[in-house]
Amino acid sequence: MPHNDRFMKPLFSMMFAVALWPVVMGSLVAGDADYALSHLPPVPRSKPIKLDSPMVLKEFAPGVQVAIGQAVGLTGTLLMDQGPVDGLEVLACLATGKTHESLVRLDAASGQLVKAAFLAALGLKDGMPASEGSGIPGRGVPVRVEIEWEPLDQPGTWFSIDVSCMIRDRITDQSYPSLPFIFTGSRFLLIDETAPDGRPVKQERFMLDNTKSVIDIVDEPDALFASPSPGANFDKHFEVNSGISPPANSKVRLLFTKTTLPLTLSMDAGGVLLAAGQPLNDQALQQVLAKHYGQGATPNHRAVGVMVEAATAREHDIAARSRILAAAAVAQVWVVPIFSLTDKAP
């Protein structure tokens, strides 16, 4: 190879990559030209805290721990501390789940036992999952999820952080702040299967045991927990926040506890947002968000609750989410909506 070619070819490759980068980043938005989170202000980066000692829980099943009325713990192994290139889809999978796109592989293998622990310890009720790739928010109970680990070089010392902070968004070039995940409970489905004698049969299956995704970052109706991210309809923009992640193969515990959001609104059957029973115009919505999440506020989560009846059309959730994110952008606060079900029957 001529001397000049050895230098020019890498240069052309670099120039091509730079030229292609806007196209790649544009494709991450999956056809949505206006990515709402890009309009929200940056928030301070979260850092792990040192624990005096981890919460003591009792073993409920292998890899599953509980403190009745307080918490559920799921032990596992951190699978990666950077990437993956094609996007992170799952925060925690069962022992035989999709490990190539999951942050944590849990020690527990049974989805039924994992769900039973949440029902027994926290009394959670099923919600309404988000259909895959639909962009419709899941509806359910917000739950705080922390990840705890003991560094190999610091035995006896434990660190913890909200697991949402372990996710980085490539489009905004930021990691997520503290956000809850939404317990939707997975679902049962009739599935076409083949009987031992070769006959086609339908079997009812608990889908968590099929897909094995306990906590999802993207929309997947069979997961036990739905994503809080408005960008959960596609996965290419999610990656591990390597700046705070412990090393891959670290032993970890996910700790689940009930949480109360700083602000909870309601939405009527027509999609109108209300605070204390009163409709919110755009200015009032901006003001109430600024009060709870703006300068001087110290919210435990950057999430606002929206209570909705099960019979309310899911399209209203999408419209309400867009409106809340637009109001947050004007108010210059970082907050995303979490949709929960009222106790009223459908």
C-alpha positions, 0 to 999 in steps of 0.5 A, spaced: 500 500 500 502 506 498 504 511 504 499 516 503 493 511 502 495 508 509 493 515 512 488 517 507 483 511 508 482 511 515 481 519 514 476 517 509 473 512 514 473 517 519 469 523 515 464 518 513 462 516 520 462 523 522 457 525 516 453 518 517 452 520 525 446 525 524 443 520 520 444 514 525 442 519 531 436 521 527 434 514 526 434 513 533 428 517 534 424 512 530 420 516 526 418 521 531 422 527 529 421 531 536 423 527 541 420 530 547 425 529 552 430 533 548 426 539 550 427 538 558 433 541 562 439 537 564 438 535 571 444 533 576 447 527 575 445 522 580 451 518 584 451 512 588 450 512 596 454 508 601 449 504 605 450 503 613 447 496 611 443 493 606 435 492 609 435 485 612 430 480 608 427 473 609 428 468 603 421 467 600 424 463 594 431 462 591 433 469 589 427 472 592 427 475 598 421 479 602 420 483 608 412 483 609 409 490 608 416 493 606 420 490 600 422 485 595 429 483 594 431 480 587 438 477 587 442 477 581 448 478 576 450 485 573 451 482 565 454 489 562 457 495 564 457 499 558 453 498 551 450 494 548 451 497 541 444 495 539 440 498 545 438 496 552 431 493 552 431 489 559 433 491 566 432 485 569 430 478 566 429 471 569 435 466 570 434 464 563 431 470 560 434 475 554 441 476 557 444 479 551 440 485 552 439 485 559 442 489 565 441 484 570 440 476 570 436 474 576 437 468 580 430 467 580 427 462 575 420 462 576 416 468 574 410 465 578 414 465 584 417 472 583 410 475 582 407 471 588 413 475 592 410 482 590 403 480 591 405 477 598 410 482 601 407 489 597 400 487 596 400 490 589 395 490 584 395 488 576 395 494 572 394 495 564 401 493 560 403 497 554 403 493 548 409 492 544 412 498 540 405 502 541 408 508 545 402 507 550 404 508 557 403 502 562 398 503 567 399 501 574 403 502 581 409 506 581 414 502 585 421 504 587 427 500 584 434 500 587 440 496 585 445 495 591 452 492 590 458 490 594 464 492 590 470 486 590 475 491 593 471 493 598 468 487 602 463 489 607 461 496 604 455 496 600 452 502 595 445 503 592 442 508 587 435 508 583 436 503 578 433 508 573 440 512 574 443 506 571 440 507 564 443 513 559 439 516 553 443 516 547 439 522 544 439 527 550 446 524 552 444 524 559 442 519 564 436 518 567 434 521 574 430 517 579 424 514 576 419 509 579 417 503 575 410 501 574 408 494 576 403 492 571 403 484 573 404 481 566 398 477 563 395 470 562 394 469 554 392 463 550 397 460 546 397 455 540 401 449 542 402 442 539 400 437 544 405 430 545 400 427 540 401 432 534 395 436 535 394 443 535 392 445 542 391 452 546 394 453 553 393 458 558 400 461 560 403 466 564 407 470 560 412 472 564 414 465 564 415 465 557 418 472 555 422 472 562 422 480 562 421 482 569 423 489 568 423 492 561 426 499 559 422 498 552 414 497 551 413 489 552 406 487 555 408 481 558 413 484 563 412 484 570 414 492 570 413 497 565 418 502 563 417 510 565 420 512 559 416 516 554 421 513 549 420 506 551 417 504 544 424 503 541 430 501 544 436 503 540 437 509 544 438 506 551 445 504 554 448 502 560 450 509 564 458 506 565 460 512 569 456 509 575 456 502 573 459 497 577 463 492 573 460 486 569 459 480 573 458 484 580 453 480 584 447 485 585 440 486 589 434 489 586 430 492 592 423 494 591 419 498 595 412 502 595 413 510 593 409 516 593 410 521 588 411 528 589 405 530 585 399 526 583 394 529 578 387 526 575 385 525 568 377 524 567 374 520 561 375 525 556 382 526 557 382 533 561 387 533 567 385 536 574 388 538 580 384 537 586 378 536 582 379 542 578 381 542 570 388 545 569 389 550 563 396 550 560 399 556 565 396 552 571 399 546 569 406 549 568 406 552 575 404 546 579 410 542 575 414 548 577 412 548 584 414 541 585 420 539 581 423 546 579 428 550 583 428 549 590 424 543 590 427 536 592 423 531 589 424 523 591 422 522 583 422 526 577 415 523 576 408 526 576 402 521 577 396 521 573 390 517 576 386 514 571 380 510 570 381 503 567 375 505 562 378 511 559 381 511 552 388 509 552 389 515 547 388 520 552 394 517 556 398 519 550 395 526 549 396 527 556 403 525 556 405 530 551 401 535 554 405 534 561 412 534 557 410 540 553 408 544 560 415 541 563 419 544 557 416 551 558 417 551 566 424 548 565 423 542 569 425 535 568 419 530 570 415 525 566 408 522 567 406 515 570 399 513 569 396 509 575 389 506 575 383 509 580 380 504 585 373 504 581 371 498 577 372 499 569 
